[in-house]
Amino acid sequence: MIKLIQSIGVVFLLVFMSACQPQERSKTLVIDNIAIKAEGPLYEGANLSQGEVKNTLNAFAKENGITAEAIKSVQLKSLTISAADSNSLDPFTSFNLQFASDQTAMVQAAAINKVEPGAKSINATIASQQEGLLELLKQDKFILVVDATVAKDTSMNINMIGKMEIEVKY
């Protein structure tokens, strides 16, 4: 009988302790209007472009009443590249997208393996491994590096807009 009472007490104590644990929360951080400019001339093959992103995670933390240190993990959920004007993305055949900063290693973000003719906006396939993304997002600024493959030489400038959604757990 005493063992039964002790067991019930232990179970009650464990339930009480788990109920007192803070629940992990998650919210989506949307970073949009990332200006990316592919400046001509662009040559057949890979061409490098980039877009700068500033103070995103720190601003997100402040808006949600937490510190950046309270953030446990982040995961890139979506990344979209769109033509900024009435042009399509026709000059491009594919994109490789990475994140870089001065203080961290480069992080593979996503890829677009095929640009459909007439596409004005394309959703990327997100990289399964995103090691180092949290540390990178904590920087004051980082760069969205766009390695864009062009089908044939062109002299035009192509303006694009990047948008990403990141799940933040805290």
VEXDREN-2710 file (C-alpha; in Angstrom, 1 decimal):
% VEXDREN-2710
k/r/px/py/pz
1/MET/0.0/0.0/0.0
2/ILE/2.8/2.4/0.8
3/LYS/4.5/1.7/-2.5
4/LEU/1.2/2.4/-4.3
5/ILE/0.9/5.8/-2.5
6/GLN/4.6/6.6/-3.3
7/SER/4.1/5.7/-7.0
8/ILE/1.0/7.9/-7.2
9/GLY/3.0/10.7/-5.5
10/VAL/5.9/10.4/-8.0
11/VAL/3.5/10.4/-10.9
12/PHE/1.7/13.4/-9.6
13/LEU/5.0/15.2/-9.0
14/LEU/6.2/14.4/-12.5
15/VAL/3.0/15.7/-14.1
16/PHE/3.1/18.8/-11.9
17/MET/6.8/19.5/-12.9
18/SER/6.1/19.0/-16.6
19/ALA/3.1/21.4/-16.4
20/CYS/5.4/24.0/-14.9
21/GLN/7.9/23.8/-17.7
22/PRO/7.7/26.7/-20.2
23/GLN/6.1/25.6/-23.4
24/GLU/8.3/25.9/-26.5
25/ARG/6.7/28.4/-28.9
26/SER/7.3/29.0/-32.5
27/LYS/6.5/31.8/-34.9
28/THR/7.2/32.6/-38.5
29/LEU/9.6/35.3/-39.3
30/VAL/8.9/36.7/-42.8
31/ILE/11.7/38.6/-44.5
32/ASP/10.5/40.1/-47.8
33/ASN/11.5/42.7/-50.3
34/ILE/15.1/41.6/-50.5
35/ALA/16.5/43.5/-53.4
36/ILE/18.6/41.3/-55.7
37/LYS/20.1/42.8/-58.8
38/ALA/21.8/40.8/-61.6
39/GLU/23.8/43.5/-63.4
40/GLY/24.5/43.0/-67.0
41/PRO/26.3/41.9/-69.0
42/LEU/25.4/38.4/-67.8
43/TYR/27.2/35.6/-69.5
44/GLU/26.0/32.1/-70.3
45/GLY/26.6/30.0/-67.2
46/ALA/26.8/31.0/-63.5
47/ASN/26.5/34.7/-62.6
48/LEU/26.7/35.9/-59.0
49/SER/24.1/38.3/-57.5
50/GLN/23.3/39.2/-53.9
51/GLY/20.8/40.8/-51.6
52/GLU/21.6/42.3/-48.2
53/VAL/19.4/41.6/-45.2
54/LYS/19.8/43.6/-41.9
55/ASN/18.9/43.1/-38.3
56/THR/16.1/40.5/-38.8
57/LEU/16.4/38.2/-35.9
58/ASN/17.1/40.9/-33.3
59/ALA/14.1/42.9/-34.5
60/PHE/11.9/39.7/-34.4
61/ALA/13.1/39.0/-30.8
62/LYS/12.3/42.5/-29.7
63/GLU/8.8/42.5/-31.3
64/ASN/8.1/39.2/-29.5
65/GLY/9.4/40.3/-26.1
66/ILE/12.3/37.9/-25.9
67/THR/16.1/38.0/-26.2
68/ALA/18.0/36.6/-29.2
69/GLU/19.6/34.2/-26.7
70/ALA/16.1/32.7/-25.9
71/ILE/15.8/31.5/-29.5
72/LYS/16.5/27.8/-29.5
73/SER/16.4/27.0/-33.2
74/VAL/15.5/28.4/-36.7
75/GLN/14.5/26.6/-39.9
76/LEU/14.1/28.1/-43.3
77/LYS/10.6/27.0/-44.5
78/SER/10.3/28.8/-47.8
79/LEU/12.3/31.0/-50.2
80/THR/10.9/32.7/-53.2
81/ILE/12.6/34.6/-56.0
82/SER/10.4/36.9/-58.1
83/ALA/11.0/39.3/-61.0
84/ALA/10.9/42.9/-59.6
85/ASP/9.3/44.4/-62.7
86/SER/7.1/43.2/-65.5
87/ASN/9.9/41.0/-66.9
88/SER/10.0/37.3/-66.3
89/LEU/12.8/35.2/-65.1
90/ASP/13.3/33.7/-68.6
91/PRO/17.0/34.5/-68.9
92/PHE/17.7/32.1/-66.0
93/THR/17.7/28.3/-66.1
94/SER/18.5/27.7/-62.4
95/PHE/19.5/29.3/-59.1
96/ASN/21.6/28.2/-56.1
97/LEU/20.8/30.2/-53.0
98/GLN/23.1/30.5/-50.0
99/PHE/23.5/32.8/-46.9
100/ALA/26.8/34.4/-46.0
101/SER/28.0/36.8/-43.4
102/ASP/31.4/38.2/-42.3
103/GLN/31.4/36.3/-39.0
104/THR/30.0/32.9/-40.0
105/ALA/30.4/30.1/-42.5
106/MET/28.3/30.1/-45.7
107/VAL/25.0/28.2/-45.2
108/GLN/23.3/26.4/-48.1
109/ALA/19.7/27.7/-48.3
110/ALA/17.9/26.4/-51.3
111/ALA/18.0/25.7/-55.0
112/ILE/15.8/26.2/-58.0
113/ASN/16.7/23.5/-60.5
114/LYS/14.5/24.6/-63.4
115/VAL/13.0/28.0/-64.3
116/GLU/9.8/27.5/-66.3
117/PRO/9.3/29.8/-69.3
118/GLY/7.3/32.9/-68.4
119/ALA/7.8/32.4/-64.7
120/LYS/7.7/35.7/-62.7
121/SER/8.0/34.0/-59.3
122/ILE/9.6/30.7/-58.3
123/ASN/9.5/28.8/-55.0
124/ALA/12.9/27.2/-54.2
125/THR/13.5/23.7/-52.9
126/ILE/14.8/24.2/-49.3
127/ALA/18.1/22.6/-48.3
128/SER/17.6/19.7/-45.8
129/GLN/20.7/20.7/-43.8
130/GLN/20.8/24.2/-42.4
131/GLU/23.6/24.1/-40.0
132/GLY/24.8/27.4/-38.7
133/LEU/21.6/29.3/-39.8
134/LEU/20.8/30.5/-36.3
135/GLU/24.2/31.9/-35.7
136/LEU/24.1/33.6/-39.2
137/LEU/20.7/35.2/-38.5
138/LYS/22.0/36.6/-35.2
139/GLN/24.4/38.8/-37.2
140/ASP/23.6/42.5/-37.8
141/LYS/23.4/41.7/-41.5
142/PHE/23.8/38.8/-43.8
143/ILE/23.8/38.3/-47.6
144/LEU/21.5/36.2/-49.7
145/VAL/24.0/34.9/-52.3
146/VAL/22.3/34.0/-55.6
147/ASP/24.3/32.0/-58.0
148/ALA/22.1/32.3/-61.1
149/THR/22.7/30.3/-64.2
150/VAL/21.9/32.2/-67.5
151/ALA/21.0/30.3/-70.7
152/LYS/22.7/32.7/-73.0
153/ASP/24.6/36.0/-72.9
154/THR/22.5/39.1/-72.2
155/SER/23.4/42.8/-71.6
156/MET/20.3/43.5/-69.5
157/ASN/20.1/44.2/-65.8
158/ILE/17.6/42.0/-64.1
159/ASN/16.0/43.1/-60.8
160/MET/14.6/40.4/-58.5
161/ILE/13.0/40.3/-55.1
162/GLY/13.6/37.6/-52.5
163/LYS/11.2/36.5/-49.8
164/MET/11.8/34.0/-47.1
165/GLU/9.9/32.5/-44.2
166/ILE/11.8/31.2/-41.2
167/GLU/10.3/29.2/-38.4
168/VAL/11.7/30.5/-35.1
169/LYS/11.4/28.3/-31.9
170/TYR/11.9/29.9/-28.5
END
